[in-house]
């Protein structure tokens, strides 16, 4: 039995020793004896509003076990080799602790619940079998890691787990998957989503911002309206009504009646004064000209969609066209653009503040690089995060500029609640409180519904489709994962049409890969490896590797035959990404497909600037490839066609009129001759 620390209890504060939010003192925080421990007082990330451990949901027999373990992770003496767990991690694991303790409490056929100290390897094997009902390996591993905490922190428990689950055979065979298991957004969903998000940022934003300012002016006039006995106000009202009667325009309406509050604000009168003295005047005018179904703000609509206005007007209240809804959709569209086109995490997006973008300009004054400065949290020792800078593209910078206009000047956080929202007016919400992840996920769903409703009403075909018959459920975690996939594979289609993706991907990868502990380089490299593996297996499946040309063709055939053997290739393409990743780790043939050449990498022969990946493996510098000179080159039919097309393009340049300058002609003709000689040597039939 290990030596136990003094058992906690009573009035001990569970957040002792942790930094607290501004304005919170330790005496206000949860005690060990409480059934619910409020953890948000120790959370310094502004987008997390509430966080709690509810021990009333744990079986009474094991409630003290759960409390002692959580206290050990939160504030107790740390066992040797352990680091203090983050509050979010503890809350995440709490659900799995509860699952395990419920299983123990209800496990038949025992007549009483066992102590943790009496559990055997057979008991843990039984729980391992119980976890097989969970939907995937990642969920099972998360549950198993939680149980092991009762062993890792055993010195803080009066009834500790005395065997290390890793020493139980059934548990030791499974290891944590290294592959990123977060779903990525399917391309059929992402294409229209990015397109519509950019439309909001670039086309619709000026109209929404104008309507937002009109709404602010209305709110200001409504709150500061004059008393109704002012003679000048009565004249203003009569002039307002005469204009509507003369032009036949209906009065602003709300639920079939004149919107007296809006009319009062328009003429600078209090609603009380209008009701007492002029209500009948307004009702008589409404009987003549009618009222609108909704109260429209009447701001000009300048945004265009296929050369026509995207919307007729923006209203105070409306199912699809209210300023509250459209401002919310604009904000979440900015989130989509920033999150996907930067790769930064949700917590990092939520802590972006006014003035976070800086611009670098060339000697001609043109902007060529945009930098985003914010705070990074993951892996950082400081709970308040550390300052970080990312390189982004112009679309993400434009989205930040829109948010700076959308938020009131006194709100520094770009993703704090908007002035129209109910949360913004809550006494519990400060100007420095960011939206929670749950709120953003709900708004992503709202954006998809609005897009599809809009497309249905206007007969458009660029809606967001179902995936396998179901609406894809977007979440904030998916954008970073998806960006890594797209940088690695560079697809075309609708996304390439929506943005200059290839150019942006280089900028974003450069920016994020240089950020400490971001892990983004490893994610991109993993996706690039999978894409390469899929390409190589497709080559083998089509027997393309047997018809390669070029100086390294024979070596490529030998390596790919060996790769096929390692994969136990039987004529079908291996599609499981986890198996393919394992195969590449075990037997990577170091063959790298490219446009003009296929690199059969041998570091001793390479002419490129080689580099090491995040695992320390030397790789070719494909951006510095010299295919006409390097001995590592093999040629597929596609490579040969690309070289032939490049030669034809050069011929077209040389034949163009007016003629190119002599020096440039000489250089281009030399390149054409190099391509021709290379093809003649290695693919004679193309000469």
N, C-alpha and C positions, 0 to 999 in steps of 0.2 A: 504494500500500500504506500503510495507516495505521500510525502509530508504535505498536510493540508494547510492552506492559509486560514486565517480567522474567517469564519463564515459571516457574510454580510447580513444585514437585516435592519428592521425598524426604520429610523429616520435618515439613513444614509442616502445621500443624493446620487442618483444614478448617472448624472452628467458631471460629477465632480472631476476637476482636472481638465475638462474640455472647454474650448472657447465657446462663448455664448453669443447669440445675436445681440446687436445693439439694443439697449434698454431692458435687457433681461438680466436679473440677478439670480444667483444660485438658489437662494431661498425660495424662489418662485417655481423651481423645477421639481420634477417627480422624485418621490422617495421610494426606497426599496419596498416598503409595505404597500404601496399603491397597487391596485389591480391593473391600472392602465398607466404606462409610462409614456409621457409626451416627449418625443425626441426632437421635434422641430425647433425647440429653443436652442439646440446646439448645432443646427444646420445653417451654414453661412451662404449656401447657394440660394439665390433669390427666387428661383423658379419652383422650389419645393415649399408648399404652404403648410401641409400637415404630415406628420409622421409619428406613428405610435406603435407600441407593443401592448396588445390587449391580452393579459394573462387569464382573464375570465374565460377565454376560449380554449384554454389548456385544461385537460382533465385535472381535477382537484388533487388526485393522488400524486401527480407529477408537476404540479404548479411550482413548487419550491425548486425542483430541479431546473426548470426552464428559467426561473428568475436568477438563480445562482449562476447559471451559464451565461446569461445575457449580461449580468452585472460584471462577471469576469471579463467579458469582451469590452464592455463599456468603460469601466472605471477601476476594476480590481487589479491586483498585482498580476503582471504578465508572466506566464511560464517562460522558461528559457527558449529563445529563438522565435518567440511570437511577437508580432507587431500589433499595435492598437488597431482594431477593426473600425472601418468607417460606419457612420450611423446608417447609411443606405444599405451597406452590406449586411449589417446586423438585422435590419428590418426584412431584407430579402431572405435571409436564412431562417428567420423566425417561423415562417410558414412551414418550412420543412421540419423544424424541430417539433412543431405542433403535430404534423403528420405522423412522425415517428412515435410521439408520446401517446397519441390517440390509438395507434396500432397496438402499442404495448398494453394500453388500458382495456382494450376490447378483445384482446387475443384469446381465442378459445384454445384448449379447454381448461386453462388454469383457473383455479378457484379464487386466486387473488393475484393482484398485479405484482410482477417481480421487481426487485431492486435492480438498479443499473449494474451494481457491483456483482450481481449473480448471473448476469447474462453471459452466455457461452457463444462460441463460434457458430454453433448450430442455430442459435436464436438469430444471429446476424444474417446467416444464410437464408433463414426463413423470411426475414425482412427484405433481403435482396430479391427473393422470388416475388414477394408482394409488389415490389417496385416495377416489375416487368410489365405491369398493366399501364404504366405511364406511357405517353404517346411517343417519346423519342429518347435517344441516348443522352442528350444534353439534360433533359429533365431528370432522368434517373441519376446521372452523375451529381447534379445539384443536390438531390435528396440524400445521396450517400455521403457527400462531403459534410453535410449538416450533422449527420449522426456522428461522424468522427470528431466533431468539436467536443463531444462529451468526454472523449479521451484526451484530446489536445489540451483542454482546460481542466483536467481532472483535479489539479491542485486547488481549484477554487470551489469544488463540489463536496458536500458531505456524503453524497452517494455517487461516487464517480464510476464511469465505465473503465474497467480494468484491463481490457484487451484492445489492442490496436486493430481496428477493422481491416487495415491493410495487410495484416497477417492472416486474415481469413481467406482461404483459397478462392471462394466464390467472388470475393470482392477484389482480390488483387489482380485478376485477369483483365479487368476493365480499366481503361485509362481515359483521362479527360480528352475529349476530341480537340485536336489542334485547329481544325478548320472552323472558320467563322460560320455559326449556324443561324445567324440572323437572316431572315428572308430578305431578298432584294426585290425591288419593285419590278414587275415584268415590263419588258419594253413596250408592249401594246398599251399598258397603262401609263408608263412614264412619258411616252411621246406626247400624247395630248395633254397630260398634266403639266408638263414643262411649258408647252405651247400656250396654254391658257394662263398659267402663272405669269409668263412673260407678257402676255396681253394685258393683264391687270397692271403690271408694273409700268409698261411702256405706253399703252394706249388708253387704258381706262383710268389710271391713277389721277391725271389732271382733273377729270370730271368728278371723281369721288372726292378729291381734296377740295375742289370748289364747293361742292355740296356740303362737305364737312364744315367749311368756314361759314357757309350760309346757316348751317345748323347752330354753330357757336354764336353767331350774331343773333339769331332768333332766341336762343336761350338767355343771352345777355339782356336783350330788350324785354323779354318776358319777366325776368327777375327784377329789372329796374324800371318797369312800366310806371307812367305817371298816374296820379289819381284821376278818377273819372270826371271830376267837376271842372277840369281845365277846359276853358272855352276853345283853345286852339286844338285840343285833341278832338273835340266834337266836330270841328271843321275838317280835320284830317279824315275822320271816319266817313263823313258825308262825301268827301272827294273820292275816297277809296271805293265806296259803294257806287257812286255815279260812274266811275271808270268801268266797273264791272257791268253795270246796266247798259251803258252806252255801247260797249263792245260785245255784249251778250255772253261774256265769260262767266262760267259758274263760280260761285264763291268756294274757297277752300273747304273741303268737307271731311268729316270723320264719322263713320258708321251711319251715313245717311243724313247727318245734320251738319249745320255750319260749324266749323272748328273755331269756336269763339276764342279760345286761348291763343290760337295762331293769329287770328285777325287782330286781337288786342295787342299782341306783340308787334304786329306789322305797323300799327298806327301809333305806337308808344303809349298805350293805355293799359291800366291794370285790368285783369280779368274781372275783378270785383266791380270796378266802375262800369265796365261794359255791360255786365249782367244787370246792374241796378238801373242804369239810365238809358241804355241804347239797345237792349236785347231785341225789342220789337222791330227796331229799324233794320237790324241785320236779318231777322226772320222774314220781314216783308220783302227785302231784296232777294233773299233765297227763294221765295215763292215765285219771283219773276224770272230769275236766271238759273235757278237750281244750284246744286252743290256737286263738287267733284267726288268721286268715289274714295279717293285718297288725297291727303294733303301734300301736294307737290311742292318741292323747294324752288323750282323754276330756274335753276342755273343752266346756262348754255351747255349743250352736249357736243363736245368737239371730237371725242374718240370715234374712230371708224373701224368697222369690221366688214371687209369686202366692199369698201367704198360707201357704206351706209352707216348711219349712227348706230352704235351698239345698243343703245337704250333710248327710250323716248324722254325720260325724266327720272329724277330720284326723289323719293318721297320721305316724309317723316316716318310713316308706318306703312308697310307693304309686305306681302309674303316673300317677294323676291327682289324688290327694288328699294327697300328702305335704306336710309343712310347708315343705320346701325348694322344691317346685314352686309352691305357692300363694303363698309369700312373694315368689318371683320374679315371679309373675304380678301380684301386688299392686303391686310396684315398677314394672313396665313399664306397668301401667294408670295409675298416677300420672303416669308420663312422658307417656302419650297425652293425659291431661287437661291437664297443664301446657303441653305443647308446642302442642297445638291451640288451647287457650283462652287463650294468651298471645301466640303468634306468634314467640316467641324462638327463636333458633337452637340446634342441638344442643350446641354448645360452651358456650352460655350456660346451658342447662338443666343440663349436667353440672357446672357450677361453683357451683350453688346450695348454700348452706350453712345449717346450723341457725340459726333466727332470722331468715331472709331476708324474712319477711312482716311488714309493719306494717299496722295497722288504724286507719282514721279513723272516729270515731263522732260522731253528732249529739248535740244537747243532751239527748235522751232516752236516750242510752246505746246506741242501736242502731247497728250497723256499717253504713256506706254505701259505703266504698271500701277496697280492699285494694291495697297496694303491694308489689311484689316487687323486692328489691334484689340485684343480682348483678354479674357482670363481663361486659362486651362486648369482643370481640376484633377482629371484622372492621373493617378500615379504621382501626384504632387504632395510633398510632405505638409505643406501649409494648407489648412482647411479653407482658407480664403482664396486659394488658387494662386497661380503665378501669372504674370503678364506674358502674353504670347502674341506672335504676329504671324499672319498667314498672307500669302499672295493670292489674290482673287482676280477674276475677270471683270470686265466692265459691267456685265449684267448684274452681278451681285452688288457691285458698288452702286448701281442705279437703284437697286432695291433698298439699300441702306438709306440713300437720299430720300426716297419716298417715305420711309418710316420716320425719318427726322421731321418731315412736314406733317405726317399724320399724328404724331404724338404732340401734346401741348408742350410749350417751351419749358415748363417747370417739371417735366418728366424726363429724366436722363436715360432711363432704360428704354430701349426701342421696343421691347416685347412686354412692357407693362400693360395692364388692362387699359383699353381705350376709354375715352371719356363717355362714349355712348353706352358702355356695358353696365350692367347692374353691379358688377364687382368693383368698378371704378368708384362708385359712390358709397361703397361699404366702409364703415368705420374701421373694419379689420384690414383693409387694403391700403398700403402706403404707396407713395409715388415711386418708391424703390423696390416694389414687389413685382417680380416677373410672373408671367403666366406659367402655370404648372404644365408638365408634360401631358397630363390627361386632358387639359383644356385644348392644347394644340392638336392632339390626336382627334378630339371631337371636331375641331374646326377643319381638319383635313377631310374628314368625312363629309362635313357640310359643303366644302368646296366642290367635292366630286358630285354631290347631289345637285348643287346649283348648276354646274357645267352641263350635266345630263338633262336637267329640266330645261335649261336654256336651249340646248340643241334640239330637244323635242319640240319646243314651242316655235322655233324658227326653221325647222326642217333641215338642220345641219347634220353632217355625217362625222364631225370630229369630236364625238363624245368619248367618254372613257368606257371601254368595253368591259364586259364580264370576263372573268378568268375561270374556266371550267364551270361555267354556268352560275358563278357567284360573284358578287361585288368584291373587289379586292380591298382589304382593310389596310389602309395606310397607317404607318406609325412613324414617329420621329426617328427611331433607330434605323430605319431601312435606307435612308438617303445616303449615309456615309458608306454603307455596305455596297449600295448600288453604284455609287461613284467609282469605287475601287474596281468593280466589275467592268464598267464602261471604259475607264482609262486603260485597262488591260486589253480589252477586246476591240475598242474603237468601232462600234457599229455605225451604220449609216441610217437610212430611213428618216422617219419623221423627226428624230432628235437632231440629226445632222442638219436638217432643214430649219429647225427652230433656232439653233445657235451655232456659232463657229466652234464646234466641239473639239476638234483636234487641237486648235490653237489654245483653247482654254484649258484642255486637259494637261498640256505641258506646263502651263503656268501654275495650275492648282497642285499638280504633283510636286513641282519644284518647291512650292510654298509649304505644303504640309509635310513632305518628306524631311524638310529641314527643321521641323519642330520637335523638340526633345520629347521622347516618350509618347509620341502620338500613336505609334504603331501602324501608321497609315502606309508607310513604305512596305512593310511586311504584308499587309492586306493586298496591296496592288501586285506585289511580286507573286503572291500565292495565286491570284486570279490570272496573272500572265502565264504562270506555269501550267495551270489547268487548261487555258486556251491553247497553249502550245501542245500539250499532251493530246488534247482532242484532235488538233490538226494533224499531228503525227500518226495517230491511230487511223484517222480517215485516209491518210496517204497509204498506209499499210493495207487497209481494207480495199482500196482501189488499185493496189499493186503499183502505185506511182513510184515507190522507192526503188523499183527494179528497172526503171527507165530513166534514171537521173543521168545528167551529163555534167561536165565540168571537172576540174582537177581533184575534187574531193568526193566524186560520185561513188567510187568503190567503197570508201570508208563509210559514207552515209548508208549504203546498202547493208554493210556488215553490222553497223550499229543498230539500224532499224530492224533487221532480222532478229538480232538479240533482244531488242525491246519487245518485239512481237512474241518471242518465246517466253520472256518473263511474264508477259500479260496472259500467257496460255491462250494466245489468239486463235479463235476458231472461225473467223469469217464474219464476226459481228463486232460492231464498235462498242467499246466499253463506255458506258454512259454515267455510271455512279461516280460523282466527283470525289467522294471519300476514298474509294478504291483507287481511282486514278491518281489522287494526291499521294497515296501510299506507294503506288508503283513508281512515281517520279522520284520520290525520296530514295527508293531502293535501287532504281535502275535507270536513272535519267541518261538518255543517249547523248545529251548535249548537242542536239540538232535544233537550229533556230530558224524557222521559216521567215522569209522576208519578201519584199516586193521584187527586187532585182536579183536576189540570190538567196540560197538557203545555206546558212552558216553551219558547217560541221566543225564545231569549235575545237581547236587545238591551240592552247595558249602559246606554245613555242613557235607556231607558224603565223599567228595572228598579226595583222597590221593595224588593228584598231586599238584605241585606248581602252584597255580592259578595266573592269571595276569589280568590286566585291558586293554581293547582295547582303541583306540584313543577317543572313546566316554565316557570312564569311566565305561563301563559295565564289570563285572567280568566274565571271561571265563576260561574253563579248560586248563591246560597245557598239550596239547595232546602229546607233545614230551616227557613228563615225566609220561605217562600213565602206570598204574600197573593193567592190566586187570584181572589178576588171583586173585587179592585181594580186589579190589574196589567194593563197593556196588552200584556204579552208572553204572554198566556194563549191557548192553543188547547184545544179540547175534543174528545176522542175519545168514542166511545159509552161506553167504560168510565168515563171521567171524569164524563160526564153521569149515569151510573147511580150512581156513588159520591156525587155531590152530592145526587142524589135520595134515596139511602139515608140520608145525613146529615140531610136535612130531615125524613125520616120519624122518625129517632131523636129529633130535637128535639121533634117533635109528641108522641111517646110520653112524653117527660120532662114536657112541659107538661100532659099529661092525667093524669099520675100523681097518686095520692092517698096520703098527705096532700099538699097543694099545696106547691110550692116557695116560699121566702120571696119577697116582692114584688120586691125589687131583683134577685134572681137570675132571677126570671121575666121581668122586663123585658129583662135582658141576653140571655137565651136566645131570647126572642121576636124581639129585634132581629136576632139572627144568622139565625133562620129566615126573616125577611123579606128579609134581604140575599141569602140563597141563592135564594129564590123570585124576586126581582126580577132577579137575575143570569141565572137559567135562562129566565125569560120574555123577557128581552132577546135572548139568544143562541140559545136552543133553545125557541122558542115552543110547540112541541107538548107540552113537559113541564109546562106551567103548569096 
